[in-house]
Amino acid sequence: MSKFKVTFTLDEEDANYFRTLYRKAKKNAKLADPDKILAEARGTVHAVRNSKKTPKFVLEAIGVLEDLADLIVDDEWAAPQRVKDEVLAGVAYFSNPEDLIPDHIPGLGFLDDAIMVKFIEEEFKHELWGYRKFKKVHDTSEQRPWADPGKQRLSKRLESDRKKIRAQIVAREAQDEEKKTGGRRGW
């Protein structure tokens, strides 16, 4: 079996097209039940993971999508509401089986979904980085959180870690903005 790599670049017109799809998904997500959107997304993730012929790029997007969905509902992470709303819109797009390329088309059905996940991943790369870091910290936290002293220590430690990571996210976003503007201020 031979392997080959397919790459493509989206020009500004292509990117604007996906931004338009994202705005439409965002508008539709406001009208829908967030729990239903997340349940449909998790169902789609499960179906895609269990499919025998899922392209690797789709499986990679699925992993990102799972982290994004978890980021929305993780009360201990406490993502800002703006982030939750924006990410939910992308998840809503992924959950729609009749989007730009219908999901039932073998090999290609999730191409547009994977591109949309990449858009959202890029938009929230720092939030996603912070959430993943927080999860690692959380997973290695207090060994006995069921006991009262353990619960208290865990709660304080997670709050402290979350604040530190939030500060790092803000710093990373500022660095990106600095790179975009070349140090110019928008006065």
PEGI-V868351 format. One record per residue. N is the residue number from 1. PHI is phi in degrees with one decimal (none if undefined). D_LAST is the distance of its C-alpha to the last C-alpha in whole Angstrom. Layout:
N&PHI&D_LAST, N&PHI&D_LAST
This chain:
1&none&58, 2&-94.5&55, 3&-112.5&51, 4&-148.1&48, 5&-110.4&45, 6&-113.0&43, 7&-126.9&39, 8&-150.2&37, 9&-115.7&33, 10&-90.5&31, 11&-81.0&29, 12&-61.6&26, 13&-65.3&28, 14&-62.5&31, 15&-62.0&28, 16&-63.8&26, 17&-60.8&30, 18&-69.9&30, 19&-63.4&27, 20&-64.2&29, 21&-61.2&32, 22&-65.4&30, 23&-60.2&28, 24&-65.6&32, 25&-63.0&33, 26&-63.8&30, 27&-63.2&31, 28&-66.5&35, 29&-66.1&35, 30&-64.2&33, 31&-89.0&37, 32&-102.9&39, 33&-79.3&40, 34&-56.3&38, 35&-64.5&42, 36&-67.8&43, 37&-59.2&40, 38&-65.5&41, 39&-64.4&44, 40&-65.0&44, 41&-63.4&42, 42&-65.3&44, 43&-64.9&47, 44&-65.3&46, 45&-58.0&45, 46&-60.7&49, 47&-63.9&50, 48&-66.2&48, 49&-62.4&49, 50&-88.6&53, 51&-75.4&53, 52&-79.4&55, 53&-121.7&53, 54&-92.3&49, 55&-61.5&47, 56&-59.6&45, 57&-63.1&42, 58&-73.0&42, 59&-62.1&44, 60&-64.2&41, 61&-64.0&38, 62&-60.8&41, 63&-61.4&40, 64&-65.5&37, 65&-59.2&37, 66&-60.5&39, 67&-63.1&37, 68&-64.3&34, 69&-64.5&37, 70&-64.1&38, 71&-57.4&34, 72&-66.0&34, 73&-98.9&38, 74&-76.9&38, 75&-64.5&38, 76&-69.5&38, 77&-75.6&34, 78&55.3&33, 79&-61.5&30, 80&-59.6&27, 81&-58.1&28, 82&-58.9&25, 83&-64.9&26, 84&-57.4&30, 85&-64.0&29, 86&-66.4&27, 87&-67.0&30, 88&-58.9&33, 89&-61.8&32, 90&-66.5&32, 91&-64.6&36, 92&-62.8&37, 93&-61.6&36, 94&-63.1&38, 95&-76.0&41, 96&-86.1&41, 97&-71.0&44, 98&-110.6&44, 99&-79.9&41, 100&-50.6&40, 101&-114.2&43, 102&-53.3&45, 103&-62.8&46, 104&-78.2&50, 105&-77.0&49, 106&-58.4&51, 107&80.5&48, 108&-114.2&45, 109&-56.8&45, 110&-105.4&42, 111&-60.6&40, 112&-64.0&38, 113&-64.3&38, 114&-63.8&37, 115&-64.4&34, 116&-63.6&33, 117&-61.6&33, 118&-62.3&32, 119&-59.4&29, 120&-68.2&29, 121&-59.6&30, 122&-67.1&27, 123&-62.2&24, 124&-115.3&26, 125&-59.5&27, 126&-75.4&26, 127&-63.1&27, 128&-65.4&30, 129&-58.3&31, 130&-63.3&30, 131&-64.5&33, 132&-63.0&35, 133&-64.4&35, 134&-61.5&36, 135&-60.8&39, 136&-63.0&40, 137&-62.6&40, 138&-62.5&41, 139&-65.7&44, 140&-104.8&45, 141&-77.6&45, 142&-38.3&48, 143&-80.7&51, 144&-131.0&52, 145&-71.5&50, 146&-79.6&53, 147&-85.8&54, 148&-52.7&52, 149&-60.7&51, 150&-64.9&50, 151&-59.5&48, 152&-65.9&46, 153&-61.6&45, 154&-61.1&44, 155&-59.4&42, 156&-65.0&40, 157&-64.7&40, 158&-65.0&38, 159&-63.1&36, 160&-63.3&35, 161&-62.9&35, 162&-61.6&33, 163&-62.2&30, 164&-62.6&30, 165&-66.9&30, 166&-58.4&27, 167&-62.4&25, 168&-65.6&26, 169&-62.2&24, 170&-60.0&21, 171&-64.0&21, 172&-64.1&22, 173&-64.1&19, 174&-64.4&17, 175&-61.7&18, 176&-61.2&18, 177&-63.6&15, 178&-60.9&14, 179&-64.1&17, 180&-64.8&15, 181&-91.0&12, 182&65.7&14, 183&86.9&12, 184&-77.7&9, 185&-99.1&6, 186&-85.7&4, 187&-84.1&0
